[in-house]
């Protein structure tokens, strides 16, 4: 503002010196007033120009503001109100996110950019391609689709990292599309806009707010952002989402197969060229075994595609899903042969009892005692043991905790042992050092939570599981 004030003062002094008449000139006939009026108009125009330069653009004129309005935060619809991740409006009444964000949930709560809450129902999901579709009453304009992202393109990632409010981070497309998980037939857009847990399901957009893809993961093995982020490209999203909604997208099958590339070291040991993929393991009863594949086989081709890496098999399978069969060129004990891999859709997980005639109905357990939830207490209400993979462990109870109250009521140890827990209970415990805290003990808690998605095998990173 000081610089602006100095500029205006200088401008005024210049006009004054130019048009100020000396005493002699005042005695002469006056000049026409046109010049004076012209100077005033010019000064007003200069002022308007300067103030316009310092006036911020309106929010509705910012394409990124409009893009943020199309993004939602996803939370669980149960009493736990868990933060799940991000999503964005795909079309009228439809929101798209990652399958790993929604997990097995059927209903969700959607929080829009203005803080409004909406109900959502998961109507389709593809856990392999990691896409889910949510039906909702949210009425917000969808994001326009952008071009195929090129190297160096400026991009913006929008989402709710670490459960924070909607956030925009900036980066560039840092590599050509690449296959990140060898068992998944997708090539992802790599960029360096910061993503963190919670960003999954949010859009990657251009400066104009056009959709380039859906942010899905960070570098494998990393829990937080380290400079490498990945998004499912818009072109793939169109194919997957449209196929899920129309129920025309074939599910990617589970083969029951573990394999690795034939490295130079392996090739030297086998006396062959470094090409193909070596089968480490075939799971009993799965598609690979039913098709005749064996551990030690080397798959050289899938259809007409030479296999130089495991990832090529995923794309060959994806291309053959409409046919249902894929011929494999195999080398077994040095002898070539052709096997036909039969591709069938994976079976959804359903209760084995469903549809079984004559089966007796199951009575759901309606109450538990502490011991049944994996928690043992002594006569002073101190926890002496917590069973592994029990609701007590999932709740955060540990050995040495002293139970002070249940649902706000203090209970003696004898009463604690006889207490029937029929709903999630609020437990007040005291830990070593006197610290107290509340935990929720849910008899039906499965221990499932948000997890990073990755395809790495903890025993051997070279092994790919199909």
C-alpha positions in Angstrom: 0.0 0.0 0.0 2.9 2.4 0.7 4.2 1.8 -2.9 0.8 2.5 -4.3 0.5 5.7 -2.2 3.9 7.0 -3.5 3.0 6.2 -7.1 -0.3 8.1 -6.9 1.5 11.1 -5.2 4.1 11.2 -8.0 1.4 11.0 -10.6 -0.5 13.9 -9.1 2.7 16.1 -8.8 3.5 15.5 -12.4 0.0 16.6 -13.5 0.2 19.6 -11.2 3.6 20.8 -12.6 2.4 20.3 -16.2 -0.8 22.2 -15.9 0.0 24.8 -13.2 0.3 28.2 -14.8 2.8 30.8 -13.6 1.6 34.3 -12.5 2.3 35.6 -16.0 0.4 32.8 -17.7 -2.6 33.5 -15.4 -2.8 37.0 -16.8 -2.9 35.5 -20.3 -6.1 34.1 -21.8 -6.9 30.7 -20.1 -6.3 27.5 -22.0 -9.3 25.4 -22.9 -10.6 23.3 -20.0 -10.5 20.2 -22.3 -6.9 19.4 -21.3 -7.8 19.6 -17.6 -10.7 17.3 -18.0 -8.6 14.9 -20.0 -6.0 14.8 -17.3 -8.7 14.0 -14.7 -10.0 11.1 -16.8 -6.6 9.7 -17.3 -5.9 9.8 -13.6 -9.2 8.0 -12.8 -8.3 5.3 -15.4 -4.9 4.8 -13.8 -6.5 4.4 -10.3 -9.0 1.9 -11.6 -6.3 -0.2 -13.2 -4.2 -0.2 -10.1 -7.1 -1.2 -7.8 -8.2 -3.9 -10.2 -4.7 -5.4 -10.1 -4.9 -5.6 -6.3 -8.4 -7.1 -6.2 -8.5 -10.9 -5.6 -10.4 -13.1 -8.1 -13.8 -14.3 -7.0 -14.0 -17.9 -5.8 -16.4 -18.9 -8.6 -13.8 -17.8 -11.1 -11.2 -20.3 -9.8 -11.5 -23.7 -11.5 -9.8 -25.5 -8.6 -12.5 -24.1 -6.2 -15.1 -25.7 -8.5 -13.1 -29.0 -8.5 -13.0 -29.0 -4.7 -16.8 -28.7 -4.6 -17.0 -32.0 -6.5 -14.9 -33.9 -3.8 -16.4 -35.6 -0.7 -15.0 -37.1 2.5 -16.1 -40.6 3.2 -16.9 -41.9 6.7 -18.5 -45.1 8.0 -22.2 -45.0 8.6 -22.0 -46.9 11.9 -21.6 -45.6 15.4 -17.8 -45.7 15.1 -17.9 -42.9 12.5 -14.6 -44.0 11.1 -12.8 -41.8 8.5 -12.3 -43.8 5.4 -10.9 -41.6 2.6 -12.0 -39.4 -0.3 -14.2 -39.6 -3.3 -15.5 -37.4 -6.1 -18.7 -36.9 -8.1 -18.6 -38.9 -11.3 -22.1 -38.2 -12.7 -25.4 -37.1 -11.3 -26.1 -39.3 -8.3 -22.8 -41.2 -8.5 -19.6 -40.9 -6.6 -16.4 -42.8 -7.4 -13.7 -43.9 -5.0 -11.2 -46.7 -4.4 -12.5 -50.2 -3.4 -9.9 -50.3 -0.6 -11.5 -47.1 0.8 -15.0 -48.5 1.2 -13.8 -52.1 2.1 -16.9 -54.3 2.7 -19.1 -51.4 3.7 -22.6 -51.2 2.1 -23.6 -47.8 3.3 -21.5 -44.7 3.9 -21.7 -41.0 5.0 -20.5 -38.5 2.5 -19.4 -35.0 3.7 -19.3 -32.4 1.0 -17.0 -29.3 0.7 -19.5 -27.2 2.6 -19.8 -29.6 5.4 -23.2 -31.0 4.3 -23.8 -34.7 5.1 -25.3 -37.2 2.6 -26.1 -40.9 2.6 -24.4 -43.2 0.1 -24.8 -46.8 -0.9 -22.0 -48.8 -2.5 -23.6 -50.3 -5.6 -20.5 -51.8 -7.3 -16.8 -52.5 -6.5 -13.8 -54.1 -8.1 -11.2 -55.0 -5.5 -8.6 -56.0 -8.1 -8.8 -52.8 -10.2 -9.5 -50.9 -6.9 -12.6 -49.0 -8.0 -15.9 -48.6 -6.2 -19.1 -46.8 -7.2 -21.5 -45.1 -4.7 -25.1 -44.0 -5.3 -26.0 -40.8 -3.5 -28.5 -37.9 -3.5 -25.7 -35.4 -3.6 -26.4 -32.9 -6.3 -23.1 -31.4 -7.5 -21.7 -30.9 -11.0 -19.2 -33.7 -11.9 -15.7 -33.0 -13.0 -15.1 -32.6 -16.7 -12.8 -35.2 -18.2 -9.3 -33.9 -19.1 -6.7 -35.0 -21.7 -4.2 -37.9 -21.4 -1.6 -36.6 -19.0 1.8 -35.9 -20.5 5.2 -35.7 -18.8 5.8 -32.5 -16.9 2.1 -31.5 -16.9 1.2 -29.5 -13.8 -1.4 -31.4 -11.7 -3.3 -30.9 -8.5 -4.4 -33.7 -6.1 -7.6 -33.1 -4.0 -8.6 -35.1 -1.0 -8.6 -35.4 2.8 -5.1 -36.6 3.7 -4.8 -37.9 7.3 -8.5 -37.1 7.8 -8.0 -33.3 7.5 -10.4 -31.1 5.6 -10.3 -31.1 1.8 -6.7 -30.2 0.7 -5.1 -29.3 -2.6 -1.5 -30.3 -3.3 0.5 -29.5 -6.5 2.9 -31.5 -8.5 3.8 -32.7 -12.0 3.4 -35.9 -14.0 6.7 -37.5 -13.3 6.7 -40.6 -15.5 4.9 -42.3 -18.3 2.0 -44.5 -17.2 3.4 -47.7 -15.6 2.1 -50.9 -14.1 2.7 -50.7 -10.4 1.3 -54.1 -9.3 2.2 -57.0 -11.5 -1.0 -58.9 -10.8 -3.2 -55.9 -11.7 -3.9 -55.0 -15.4 -3.6 -51.2 -15.0 -1.0 -48.7 -15.9 -1.1 -45.8 -13.4 -0.2 -42.1 -13.8 2.8 -41.3 -11.7 3.1 -37.8 -10.2 4.7 -36.0 -7.3 1.7 -34.1 -5.8 1.7 -35.1 -2.1 -0.6 -37.9 -1.1 -1.1 -39.5 2.3 -3.5 -42.0 3.9 -6.9 -40.5 3.3 -6.0 -39.0 -0.1 -7.1 -42.3 -1.8 -10.2 -41.9 -3.9 -9.7 -38.2 -4.5 -9.3 -36.7 -8.0 -6.1 -35.7 -9.8 -7.0 -32.6 -11.9 -5.5 -30.0 -14.2 -5.2 -26.2 -13.5 -8.6 -25.9 -15.2 -10.2 -28.5 -12.9 -10.4 -31.3 -15.5 -10.1 -34.9 -14.3 -6.9 -36.7 -15.1 -7.4 -39.7 -12.8 -8.2 -41.0 -9.3 -5.4 -41.0 -6.7 -5.1 -44.5 -5.5 -1.7 -45.2 -3.8 1.8 -44.0 -2.9 5.0 -45.9 -3.4 4.7 -49.5 -2.4 6.0 -50.2 1.1 5.6 -46.6 2.2 3.0 -45.5 4.6 3.4 -41.8 4.0 4.3 -39.6 1.0 7.9 -39.9 -0.3 7.6 -38.1 -3.6 5.9 -40.9 -5.7 2.1 -41.0 -6.1 -0.1 -42.9 -8.4 -3.5 -42.4 -10.0 -5.8 -44.5 -12.1 -6.1 -42.7 -15.4 -9.5 -41.2 -16.5 -9.6 -43.4 -19.6 -9.3 -46.6 -17.4 -11.9 -45.2 -15.0 -14.4 -44.7 -17.8 -14.0 -48.3 -18.9 -14.2 -49.7 -15.3 -17.0 -47.5 -13.9 -19.2 -47.9 -17.0 -18.5 -51.7 -17.0 -19.4 -51.9 -13.3 -22.6 -50.0 -13.6 -23.7 -51.9 -16.7 -22.5 -55.2 -15.1 -20.5 -56.0 -18.3 -17.0 -55.8 -16.7 -15.6 -59.3 -16.1 -14.2 -59.9 -12.7 -10.5 -60.5 -12.7 -10.0 -64.2 -11.7 -7.8 -65.6 -8.9 -5.4 -68.1 -10.5 -3.8 -69.6 -7.4 -0.3 -69.0 -8.8 3.0 -67.6 -7.5 5.6 -66.9 -10.1 8.8 -64.9 -10.7 10.6 -63.5 -13.8 13.4 -65.7 -15.2 16.3 -63.5 -14.3 19.8 -63.8 -15.9 20.9 -65.8 -12.8 18.0 -68.3 -13.1 18.4 -68.5 -16.9 22.1 -69.4 -16.5 21.3 -72.1 -14.0 18.6 -73.6 -16.4 20.8 -73.1 -19.5 18.3 -70.9 -21.3 17.7 -67.3 -22.4 16.4 -64.9 -19.7 12.7 -64.9 -20.8 9.4 -66.1 -19.5 8.1 -66.4 -15.9 9.0 -69.3 -13.5 6.1 -70.8 -11.4 7.1 -71.1 -7.8 3.9 -72.5 -6.4 0.5 -73.7 -7.6 -2.3 -73.6 -5.0 -4.4 -76.8 -4.8 -7.9 -76.6 -6.3 -7.4 -73.2 -8.0 -7.6 -72.4 -11.7 -3.9 -72.8 -12.3 -3.9 -76.4 -11.0 -7.1 -77.2 -12.9 -5.4 -76.0 -16.1 -2.5 -78.3 -15.6 0.2 -75.9 -14.5 2.9 -77.1 -12.1 5.6 -75.7 -10.0 8.8 -75.5 -12.0 7.0 -74.7 -15.3 8.2 -71.7 -17.3 5.4 -69.8 -19.0 6.9 -68.3 -22.2 3.8 -66.9 -23.9 0.2 -66.0 -23.0 -1.9 -66.0 -26.2 0.3 -64.2 -28.7 2.1 -62.2 -26.0 5.7 -63.1 -25.0 6.1 -63.0 -21.3 9.3 -61.2 -20.3 7.8 -60.1 -16.9 4.9 -61.3 -14.7 3.0 -58.1 -15.4 2.5 -59.0 -19.0 0.4 -62.0 -17.9 -2.1 -59.8 -16.1 -2.8 -57.8 -19.3 -3.0 -61.0 -21.4 -5.6 -62.4 -18.9 -7.6 -59.2 -18.9 -7.7 -59.2 -22.8 -8.9 -62.8 -22.8 -11.7 -62.5 -20.1 -14.4 -62.0 -22.8 -13.3 -65.3 -24.4 -12.9 -67.2 -21.1 -9.8 -69.1 -22.2 -6.1 -68.3 -22.7 -3.5 -70.6 -24.3 -0.2 -70.7 -22.5 3.1 -71.6 -24.1 4.9 -73.6 -21.3 8.4 -75.1 -21.0 8.4 -78.1 -18.7 11.6 -80.1 -18.1 13.0 -78.5 -21.3 10.1 -79.6 -23.4 7.6 -77.2 -24.9 3.8 -77.7 -24.5 0.6 -75.7 -24.7 -1.9 -75.5 -21.9 -5.3 -73.8 -21.9 -5.9 -71.6 -18.9 -9.7 -71.5 -18.2 -10.8 -68.2 -16.8 -13.8 -68.1 -14.5 -15.1 -65.2 -12.4 -14.1 -65.4 -8.7 -16.8 -66.5 -6.4 -18.1 -63.9 -4.0 -17.7 -64.7 -0.3 -21.1 -65.9 0.9 -22.2 -67.9 3.9 -21.8 -71.6 3.2 -25.1 -72.2 4.9 -27.1 -70.0 2.5 -29.0 -72.2 0.0 -28.2 -75.5 1.7 -31.5 -77.5 2.1 -32.2 -78.9 5.5 -29.6 -76.8 7.3 -30.6 -75.8 10.8 -30.8 -72.1 11.4 -27.9 -70.4 13.2 -28.6 -68.6 16.4 -26.5 -65.4 16.6 -24.8 -65.0 19.9 -26.4 -61.9 21.6 -24.2 -61.5 24.6 -20.6 -62.1 25.8 -18.7 -62.0 29.0 -15.3 -60.5 29.3 -13.6 -63.9 29.2 -15.4 -64.7 26.0 -14.0 -61.4 24.5 -10.5 -62.5 25.3 -10.1 -60.5 28.6 -9.2 -62.1 31.9 -9.3 -60.1 35.2 -8.1 -60.8 38.7 -9.8 -60.0 42.0 -8.7 -56.4 41.8 -10.2 -55.9 38.3 -6.7 -55.9 36.8 -6.4 -57.4 33.4 -4.1 -60.4 33.6 -4.3 -61.6 30.0 -5.6 -60.5 26.6 -6.1 -63.2 23.9 -4.5 -62.6 20.5 -7.0 -61.7 17.7 -9.8 -61.1 20.2 -12.2 -58.2 20.5 -10.4 -57.2 23.7 -7.1 -56.9 21.8 -8.8 -55.0 18.9 -10.3 -52.5 21.5 -6.8 -51.7 22.7 -6.9 -53.4 26.1 -3.5 -54.6 27.4 -2.3 -56.7 30.3 -2.0 -54.6 33.4 -5.0 -52.3 32.7 -7.3 -51.9 35.7 -11.0 -51.7 34.7 -12.5 -48.7 36.6 -16.0 -48.6 35.0 -18.2 -50.0 32.3 -20.6 -47.6 30.6 -20.1 -45.1 33.4 -20.7 -47.6 36.3 -18.0 -48.8 38.7 -18.2 -52.6 39.1 -16.4 -55.0 41.4 -14.2 -57.7 39.9 -16.8 -60.4 40.7 -19.5 -58.4 38.9 -17.2 -57.8 35.9 -16.8 -61.5 35.4 -20.6 -62.0 35.4 -21.3 -59.0 33.2 -23.2 -59.8 30.0 -22.1 -57.4 27.2 -24.8 -57.2 24.6 -23.6 -54.0 22.8 -20.3 -52.1 22.3 -19.3 -51.1 25.8 -17.4 -48.0 27.0 -14.6 -49.2 29.3 -12.7 -46.8 31.5 -9.2 -48.3 32.4 -6.2 -47.1 34.4 -2.8 -47.8 33.1 0.6 -47.9 34.8 1.5 -44.5 36.1 -2.1 -43.6 36.8 -3.1 -42.6 33.3 -6.8 -43.2 32.5 -8.5 -43.6 29.1 -11.7 -45.0 27.6 -11.8 -47.8 25.0 -14.8 -49.2 23.1 -15.1 -53.0 23.6 -17.2 -54.3 20.7 -18.1 -58.0 20.9 -18.4 -58.2 17.1 -15.3 -56.2 16.1 -13.3 -58.0 13.4 -10.2 -55.9 13.8 -10.5 -54.7 10.2 -9.2 -51.2 9.6 -7.7 -48.9 7.0 -4.6 -50.4 5.5 -2.1 -49.4 2.8 -2.6 -51.3 -0.5 0.5 -53.0 -1.8 1.5 -56.0 -3.8 4.9 -56.7 -2.3 5.5 -60.1 -0.8 7.2 -59.8 2.6 9.2 -63.0 2.1 10.4 -62.3 -1.4 9.7 -59.1 -3.4 10.3 -61.0 -6.7 7.3 -63.2 -6.1 4.0 -62.1 -7.7 0.8 -63.6 -6.5 -2.1 -64.1 -9.0 
